[in-house]
Amino acid sequence: MMDFWLINCILAFVLAVICAGVLIPQILLISFRKALFDVPNARKIHTSVVPRLGGLAFMPVVCFTFVLLFGLGVHVEGSSFLSYVLPYLSNLSFAACALMMLYIVGMADDLVGVKYSAKFVVQIFCAILMIAGGVSFNTFGGFFGIYEVPEWLGCPMIIIATVFIINAINLIDGIDGLASGLCSICLLIYGVVYSMAGEWVFAILSFASVGVLVPFFYYNVFGDPNKQKKIFMGDTGSLTIGMMISFLGIRMLQIEEPLQFHNINMLVVAFSPLIVPCFDVVRVYGERIASHNNPFLPDKRHIHHKLLALGWHQRRAMVMLISVSLVFSLANIIASEWININLLLGIDALLTIFAILALNRFIYKRKSALALSYGYLPS
């Protein structure tokens, strides 16, 4: 039976790659014919008109892949397959409804614009749908000394975590390949962990989500806008994939830790791959509030903007941040077996603060050197 599920995980990835690889060029074609572009402005980095509807491929491809493999599983394994999947149907059906809602809201935002307050309301409702589907936040894994979480606290924690993760993914989508690269690392780790835990339904969902991001990453990073081959994921993509990561990450806390995980903290496993976007959004919101600015209005305070301010190319900044995310994730997961989660989080926070302070110093030095070369002092 295990071989059957491993084959399904591989098929999920391959099918998603093929379907997205076919669909994204069609989205590009329609976008250019209907002039559906993300137009450059003072805040944005790109200088050419680029379609921002790449995220339109995400939900249809993942759902098609998952449902197709579900149907094939019924044909091949019959009642044994259905009996295995049945306990997860409530989780999956409510999560699918939440995913569909955010997909529609994201598409509306990309086409005509949606107020951030309206998006927050929808995100909260999507989190409530997850709770209704049986997803629970029942452990803090020892964070602040708390292990078991009562239901009255777990439900609001799911809402806060869902809204936070979705917006962290949305806000980190600032340079080519960054959001899709970070999400791919996260979903790949989730897929491996769910496979090790024997929760194959969620492993298939994880690998299908990675698969849909692979062709998008290619067109987003290596596509030539002059040849009409470049595309952005837009809010449709960032909200959809953010919802998927929220669902899979929070649902991971319900895994009954098998022997192969030893003493690894599942809260660390679930949220370590999200350290870069989550720490970044906390810092940016804090700086905006400290500057008496609206925390929801966009600016150039994000970590990728700082790397670009050093004179780095977009691709170099993207590779650096994805590499940092991968190293942080693996190091935290391995270290969680021996190091208390509070100490681990403290070390992560300190490393992040030192990194930001160092970046700010390097940026100031670079501005000073440029200013002196032009004969004036930097502000």
KOLDOMI-142801 format. One record per residue (C-alpha): x, y, z. Coordinates in Angstrom, 1 decimal. Example, Ala and Ser with C-alpha at 12.3 -4.5 7.8 and 13.67 -1.06 7.14 Angstrom:
! residues 2
      u      v      w
   12.3   -4.5    7.8
   13.7   -1.1    7.1
END
This chain:
! residues 379
      u      v      w
    0.0    0.0    0.0
    2.9    2.4    0.8
    4.2    1.9   -2.8
    0.8    2.9   -4.1
    0.8    6.2   -2.1
    4.4    7.0   -3.1
    3.5    6.6   -6.7
    0.5    8.9   -6.2
    2.8   11.6   -4.6
    5.1   11.4   -7.6
    2.1   11.5  -10.0
    0.7   14.5   -8.2
    3.9   16.4   -8.7
    4.3   15.4  -12.4
    0.7   16.0  -13.3
    0.7   19.4  -11.7
    3.9   20.4  -13.5
    2.4   19.3  -16.9
   -1.0   20.9  -16.3
    0.5   24.2  -15.1
    3.0   24.1  -18.0
    0.2   23.9  -20.4
   -2.1   26.4  -18.7
    0.2   29.3  -17.9
    1.1   30.0  -21.6
   -2.6   30.2  -22.3
   -3.0   32.7  -19.5
   -0.2   34.7  -20.9
   -1.8   34.7  -24.3
   -5.2   35.9  -23.0
   -3.5   38.5  -20.7
   -1.7   40.1  -23.7
   -4.7   40.0  -25.9
   -6.9   41.6  -23.3
   -4.2   44.0  -22.0
   -4.4   42.6  -18.4
   -1.1   43.9  -17.1
    0.7   44.9  -13.9
    1.8   48.4  -14.9
    5.1   49.7  -13.5
    5.1   52.6  -11.0
    7.5   54.2   -8.5
    7.1   51.5   -5.9
    7.4   48.5   -8.2
   10.7   47.0   -9.4
    9.8   45.8  -12.9
   10.0   48.3  -15.8
    7.9   46.5  -18.4
    4.2   45.7  -18.5
    3.8   42.1  -17.2
    0.6   40.1  -16.7
   -0.2   39.4  -13.1
   -2.7   36.5  -13.5
   -0.3   33.6  -13.1
   -2.1   32.6   -9.9
   -5.2   31.7  -12.0
   -3.5   28.4  -12.7
   -2.9   27.4   -9.1
   -6.3   26.3   -7.7
   -7.6   24.6  -10.9
   -4.4   22.6  -11.4
   -4.1   21.4   -7.8
   -7.8   20.5   -7.6
   -7.8   18.8  -11.0
   -4.7   16.8  -10.0
   -6.0   15.8   -6.6
   -9.5   14.8   -7.8
   -8.1   12.9  -10.8
   -5.8   10.9   -8.5
   -8.8   10.4   -6.1
  -10.8    8.9   -8.9
   -7.9    6.7  -10.0
   -7.4    5.5   -6.4
  -11.1    4.4   -6.2
  -10.7    2.5   -9.4
   -7.5    0.8   -8.4
   -7.9    0.2   -4.7
  -11.7    0.3   -4.3
  -13.2    0.3   -0.8
   -9.8    0.2    1.0
   -8.9    3.5   -0.6
  -12.3    5.1    0.3
  -12.0    3.8    3.9
   -8.6    5.4    4.2
   -9.7    8.8    2.7
  -13.1    9.0    4.4
  -11.8   10.4    7.8
  -10.1   13.3    5.9
  -13.1   14.3    3.8
  -14.4   16.9    6.2
  -10.9   18.6    6.4
  -10.6   18.6    2.7
  -14.1   19.7    1.7
  -14.1   22.8    4.0
  -10.5   23.7    3.0
  -11.5   23.5   -0.7
  -14.4   25.9    0.0
  -12.0   28.3    1.7
   -9.5   28.0   -1.2
  -12.2   28.7   -3.7
  -13.3   31.9   -1.8
   -9.8   33.3   -1.7
   -9.2   32.4   -5.3
  -12.2   34.4   -6.4
  -11.3   37.4   -4.1
   -7.7   37.3   -5.4
   -8.9   37.3   -9.0
  -11.2   40.2   -8.3
   -8.3   42.1   -6.7
   -6.0   41.5   -9.7
   -8.7   42.6  -12.2
  -10.5   45.5  -10.5
   -9.0   45.9   -7.0
  -10.4   44.9   -3.5
  -10.0   46.8   -0.3
   -7.7   45.2    2.2
  -10.4   45.3    4.9
  -12.7   43.2    2.6
   -9.8   40.7    2.1
   -9.3   40.4    5.8
  -13.0   39.6    6.4
  -12.8   36.8    3.7
   -9.6   35.5    5.2
  -11.2   35.3    8.7
  -14.2   33.5    7.2
  -11.9   31.0    5.5
  -10.2   30.3    8.8
  -13.6   29.6   10.3
  -14.3   27.2    7.5
  -11.1   25.3    8.4
  -12.3   25.1   12.0
  -15.7   23.8   10.9
  -13.9   21.2    8.8
  -12.2   19.8   11.9
   -8.8   21.5   11.8
   -7.6   22.2   15.3
   -4.8   24.1   17.0
   -4.4   21.8   20.0
   -0.7   22.3   20.9
    1.8   25.0   21.4
    4.6   22.5   21.5
    6.0   24.0   24.7
    6.0   27.6   23.4
    5.8   29.9   26.4
    5.7   26.7   28.4
    2.3   25.8   27.0
    1.6   22.3   25.5
   -2.1   21.5   25.4
   -4.3   24.3   24.0
   -8.0   24.4   25.0
  -10.6   24.6   22.2
  -11.7   28.1   23.3
   -8.1   29.4   22.7
   -7.3   27.1   19.7
  -10.0   28.5   17.5
   -8.9   32.1   17.7
   -5.3   31.0   17.3
   -6.3   29.3   14.0
   -7.9   32.5   12.8
   -4.8   34.6   13.7
   -2.4   32.1   12.3
   -4.3   31.8    9.0
   -4.7   35.5    8.4
   -1.1   36.1    9.4
    0.4   33.4    7.1
   -1.7   34.4    4.1
   -0.7   38.1    4.4
    3.0   37.2    5.0
    3.0   35.2    1.7
    1.2   38.0    0.0
    3.6   40.7    1.2
    6.8   38.8    0.5
    5.8   38.6   -3.2
    8.0   41.5   -4.2
   10.7   40.2   -6.6
   10.8   37.5   -9.2
   10.7   34.0   -7.9
   10.8   34.9   -4.2
    7.3   34.0   -3.1
    7.1   30.9   -5.3
   10.5   29.8   -4.2
    9.8   30.2   -0.5
    6.4   28.5   -0.9
    8.0   25.6   -2.8
   10.5   24.9    0.0
    7.7   25.1    2.6
    5.4   22.7    0.7
    8.2   20.3   -0.2
    9.0   20.0    3.6
    5.3   19.5    4.3
    5.0   16.8    1.7
    8.0   14.9    3.1
    6.7   15.2    6.7
    3.2   14.1    5.8
    4.7   11.2    3.9
    6.8   10.1    6.9
    3.7   10.4    9.1
    1.7    8.2    6.7
   -0.9   11.0    6.1
   -0.7   10.5    2.4
   -3.8   12.6    1.4
   -2.0   15.8    2.6
    1.3   14.6    1.2
   -0.3   14.4   -2.3
   -1.9   17.9   -1.8
    1.6   19.3   -0.8
    3.4   17.8   -3.8
    0.7   18.9   -6.2
    1.1   22.4   -4.9
    4.8   22.2   -5.4
    4.2   21.0   -8.9
    2.1   23.9   -9.9
    4.7   26.3   -8.7
    7.5   24.9  -10.8
    6.3   26.1  -14.3
    5.2   29.4  -12.7
    8.7   29.9  -11.2
   10.3   29.3  -14.7
    8.0   31.9  -16.4
    8.3   34.3  -13.5
   12.1   34.2  -13.1
   13.4   33.3  -16.6
   10.6   34.6  -18.8
   11.3   37.5  -21.1
    8.7   40.3  -21.0
    9.8   41.5  -24.4
    8.8   38.1  -25.8
    5.5   38.0  -23.8
    6.8   35.1  -21.6
    7.0   36.7  -18.2
    4.2   36.5  -15.6
    3.5   37.4  -12.0
    1.3   35.4   -9.6
   -0.7   38.3   -8.4
   -3.0   38.3   -5.4
   -4.9   35.3   -6.9
   -1.7   33.2   -6.6
   -0.4   34.6   -3.3
   -3.8   34.3   -1.5
   -4.4   30.8   -2.8
   -1.0   29.4   -2.0
   -1.0   31.2    1.3
   -4.3   29.5    2.2
   -2.9   26.2    1.1
    0.1   26.6    3.3
   -2.0   27.8    6.3
   -4.2   24.7    6.0
   -1.4   22.2    5.6
    0.8   23.9    8.3
   -1.9   24.1   10.9
   -3.3   20.6   10.1
    0.3   19.3   10.7
   -0.1   20.0   14.4
   -2.7   17.2   14.5
   -0.2   14.6   13.5
    0.3   11.9   16.1
    4.1   11.9   16.2
    5.4    8.6   14.9
    8.7    7.0   15.9
   10.6    8.4   12.9
   10.1   11.9   14.3
   11.7   11.0   17.6
   11.4   14.2   19.8
   11.2   16.7   16.9
    8.7   19.5   17.8
    5.9   19.5   15.2
    5.2   23.2   15.8
    8.8   23.9   14.7
    8.3   21.7   11.7
    5.1   23.5   10.7
    6.3   27.0   11.0
   10.1   27.0   10.4
    9.7   27.1    6.6
    7.7   30.3    7.1
   10.3   32.2    9.2
   11.5   34.5    6.4
    8.1   35.9    5.3
    6.6   35.8    8.9
    9.6   37.6   10.6
    9.7   40.1    7.7
    6.0   41.0    8.0
    6.3   41.5   11.8
    9.3   43.8   11.4
    7.7   45.8    8.5
    4.4   46.3   10.3
    6.3   47.3   13.4
    8.4   49.9   11.5
    5.3   51.3    9.8
    3.5   51.7   13.1
    6.6   53.2   14.7
    6.7   55.7   11.8
    3.0   56.6   12.3
    2.2   55.1    8.9
   -0.7   52.9    7.9
    0.7   49.3    8.4
   -1.4   48.1    5.5
   -0.1   50.5    2.9
    2.8   49.2    0.7
    6.3   50.6    0.9
    9.9   49.5    0.3
   10.8   48.2    3.8
   10.8   44.5    3.1
   13.9   42.4    3.3
   14.2   42.0   -0.5
   14.1   45.8   -0.9
   17.0   46.0    1.5
   19.0   43.5   -0.5
   18.2   45.5   -3.7
   19.3   48.7   -1.9
   22.8   47.0   -1.6
   23.0   47.0   -5.3
   22.1   43.3   -5.6
   20.3   41.9   -8.7
   16.8   40.5   -8.1
   17.9   37.0   -8.8
   20.8   37.1   -6.4
   18.5   38.5   -3.6
   15.9   35.7   -4.4
   18.5   32.9   -4.3
   19.9   34.3   -1.0
   16.6   34.5    0.8
   15.4   31.1   -0.4
   18.7   29.6    0.7
   18.4   31.3    4.1
   14.9   29.9    4.4
   16.0   26.4    3.6
   18.9   26.5    6.0
   16.8   28.0    8.8
   14.1   25.3    8.2
   16.4   22.3    8.3
   18.5   23.6   11.2
   15.4   24.4   13.3
   13.7   21.1   12.6
   16.9   19.1   13.5
   17.7   21.3   16.5
   14.2   21.1   17.9
   15.0   17.5   19.0
   17.5   18.9   21.6
   16.8   22.6   22.0
   13.7   24.1   23.7
   11.4   25.8   21.3
   11.5   29.1   23.2
   15.4   29.2   23.1
   15.2   28.2   19.4
   12.8   31.0   18.6
   14.9   33.4   20.5
   18.0   32.4   18.6
   16.1   32.8   15.3
   14.9   36.3   16.4
   18.4   37.4   17.4
   19.9   36.2   14.2
   17.2   38.1   12.2
   17.8   41.3   14.2
   21.5   41.1   13.7
   21.0   40.5   10.0
   18.7   43.5    9.6
   21.0   45.8   11.6
   24.0   44.7    9.4
   22.0   45.2    6.2
   21.0   48.7    7.4
   24.6   49.5    8.1
   25.8   48.3    4.8
   23.0   50.2    3.0
   23.9   53.4    4.8
   27.6   53.0    3.9
   26.7   52.4    0.3
   24.5   55.5    0.2
   27.2   57.5    1.9
   29.8   56.4   -0.7
   27.4   57.2   -3.6
   26.5   60.6   -2.0
   30.1   61.6   -1.5
   30.9   60.6   -5.1
   28.2   63.2   -6.1
   29.4   65.7   -3.6
   26.6   65.7   -1.0
   25.9   64.0    2.3
   23.3   61.3    2.6
   20.1   62.0    4.6
END
